[in-house]
Amino acid sequence: MKELTRRGLIFGGAALAAVGVFAGVDRVASSTFVKDEPPLGPDTTVEIVEFDDTGKRIGKIQVHRVRKTLAEWQKILTTPQFVITRKAATEIPYSGELLSEHRPGIFRCADCGTALFDSKTKFESGTGWPSFWAAIASENIREKDDFSLGVLRREVKCALCDGHLGHVFTDGPDPSGLRYCMNSAALAFSINRAT
């Protein structure tokens, strides 16, 4: 049995409190609901930093934001990916496939492939979700206030496709003091085959 920490119990309890909203969807508990929004115009761009699968920084690029309706996302994503990245749901703690992934590599957005985290910054937080002390590039994520559970949290989203990834907290380890608490279903892992 996994050792539970106070942090894991608090955040796990919040996630479990909403179970049932997505009945029939394994490993997912609701957090918020997102209305279907029309795609942005073709001229909407964002600057992100590209990385190869070894973690080597390629450089900054200006690209058109990935925008699809919820119906379009639902056709191309798995059910857990859709309810987490597009409906801002949360995985049940200790259920995510990438929780124990510690091989060298890059964690990318499951929806659009943008590089988000390097495995060098991953750590065991004891919360039941993959946790990182830094994003691979600040340009590749964006944060916004989230009051969905009645308390202020900082939601983390992919800068390119606006997919919900998780939340960031200020109780992480040095050197940043941050804990990017992410959902496995929002991430895709690429092994660094150069090591």
KADA-V39150 format. One line per field, one symbol per residue. ss: DSSP state (H for helix, E for strand, C for the rest). phi: phi as a letter, one per 30 degrees, with the letter a starting at -180 (. if undefined). psi: psi as a letter, one per 40 degrees, with the letter a starting at -180 (. if undefined). A space follows every 50 residues. Layout:
BEGIN
ss: ???
phi: ???
psi: ???
END
This chain:
BEGIN
ss: CCCCCHHHHHHHHHHHHCCCCCCCCCCEECCCCCCCCCCCCCCCEEEEEE ECCCCCEEEEEEEECCCCCHHHHHHHCCHHHHHHHHCCCEECCCCCCCCC CCCCEEEEECCCCCEEEEHHHEECCCCCCEEECCCCCHHHEEEEEECCCC CCEEEEEECCCCCEEEEEECCCCCCCCCEEEECHHHEEEEECCCC
phi: .ddccedddddddddddcdjdceicdibbdbbbcddcdddddcdbbcbcd bddcjdddkdbcbdddbbdedddddccddddddddcchdbddeicddcec dbddlbccdddbiddcbcddcdbdcicjbebbcaddadddbbcadbcdci bdbcdcbdddciddclbcbccddddcicbdccdeddcbccddddc
psi: hihhiddddddddddddeiddghehiehiidiihihiiiiieehiihihi iieeehhdiiihihihhiiddddddeiiddddddddefihihieeidede heihahhihddeehhdiiedeiiheeeeihiieiidhddeiiiiihedee ihihihihddefhhdaihiffiiiedeihhhihdeeihhhhhee.
END
